[in-house]
Amino acid sequence: MTGPAPGPAGAAPARKTDRREPERQGPEPIGWAAAQLAALRELLGRPLTSYHLVLGCSALLLALGLMMVLSASSIEALQRTGDPFYWFLKQVTSVAIGLPLMWVCSRLPQRFFRLAGYPLMGLSILGLLMVIFLGQELLGAQRWIVIGPFSVQPSEPAKLALVLWGADLLATRARAGRIEWRQLLIPLMPGVALLAVLVMLGRDLGTTLVLMMIFLALLWVVGAPVRLFGGILALLVLATATMIIVEPYRLGRLTGFMHVWETAQDEGFQSAQGLMAIGSGGWFGLGLGAGRQKWNYVPHAESDFIFSILGEELGLMGTLVVVALFGLLGYAGLRIAMRTKDPFVRLSAAAVTAWIAGQAVVNIGAVIGVFPVTGIPLPLVSYGGSALLPTLAALGMLLSFAKQEPGAAEALAARGPGPAARALSWLGLNGRARRPAASRAPARQQAAQKARPRTARNGTTRERTREHPREQGVT
């Protein structure tokens, strides 16, 4: 017999190892990426993902907004009132009212929101009529009703009113889960036109555009044909052009937008100062409170142009965090709309998402020079209680809808009572006697018992006694 050719000892195993080494190392990066993608899909597929995204993004944006309002408004507040915390404390008051409102809305049933749209729509129309006759004009727009030390802007609650009223109007006319776009003609389209006309009479073009965003979102969810979209958009462009031509200050804003640096001392002053603020921030900003443009350079630094101060003090990284938070909030709203079979939930969730995300896009676009300046605040971040309270109520409604997603109720039951409920239970204020720990079955065990097959639950008495002795009184 002949054997293998003689050679140096260990040569063959070395060649064998060299051939296998690339095969073992090659697939590792692909496997790691696939594992990370699978983990992300599993995370996004959890029942309470939408709930946690809405709650977390809202809380972070609200905290960031309070911090930036304090920084952006302190100089002007000190000069005007002698108190650097004047506007900050007013914003804190609005947050103190809005957070309980958000919590209450997150626990209300769907039927409440469907019924609330009609009276809220009537109150919004009444408030807009009062603005025309009794409103206070500021910077070319008549938007506010002054009541003592407070000022109310009725066009802000009108956004929430249009969401609830329009969604219920279309949902009640749904047939077999489908909504005919012809149902839009009466009375939804006249109602939207009435709101838009009243807001335009107050010379508030920005809020009119947001109302049109909500209306177009309802059109999209309903499945309206492209020709209807085209007609609405053409009418919107015509109305916008008319409002720009009629009002000289709007024409000046458009000129300032198209020629920022040529008109940097006139119409383009606010845009130019905002761009300089963002540009001076660099990657990581000048530091919180160290911004220079808020020293009477950027007009309305605490409201319409707060994003420029944020970019100056927190840099590019801070602005990207804000954009990412609004993106996640928009994703969560669309996820709620897509995972439900109820027409009202689908319509209202999509409309609220278009309202908040669209308004954020318009505000940020105006600050960075992509859109003309419209005076639209940045949701949850800019100063202003009239805009903050309806936004928090709408986000609370999204939280309520997120609890109705498939598997969300079971996941909440398995998680047990929250810290507020536990605190009330310890104090004896929740209306139920606190049972001993030994007599409380874990929520996970109860959920698993409900999920058992019917044949396993309806077994013999002996089997049930052995598995769950307390059901038969056995201790």
ABEGO torsion letter per residue (X at the ends): XBBBBBBBBGAAAAAAAAAAAAAAAAAAAAAAAAAAAAAAAAAAABAAAAAAAAAAAAAAAAAAAAAAAAAAAAAAAAAAAGBAAAAAAAAAAAAAAAAAAAAAAAABBAAAAAAAAAAAAAAAAAAAAAAAAABBBBGGBBABBBBEABBBBAAAAAAAAAAAAAAAAAAAABBGGBBBAAAAAOAAAAAAAAAAAAAAAAGBAAAAAAAAAAAAAAAAAAGBBAAAAAAAAAAAAAAAAAAAAABAAAAAAAAAAABAAAAAABAAAAAAAAAAAAAAAEAAEAEBGABAAABGABBGAABAAAAAAAAAAAEAAAAAAAAAAAAAAAAAAAAAAAABABAAAAAAAAAAAAAAAAAAAAAAAAAAGABBBAGBBBBGABBEAAAAAAAAAAAAAAAAAAAABBGAAAAAAAAEBBAAAAAAAAAGAAGBBBBBAAABBBAAAAAAAAABBAAAAABBAAAAAAABAAAAGBX
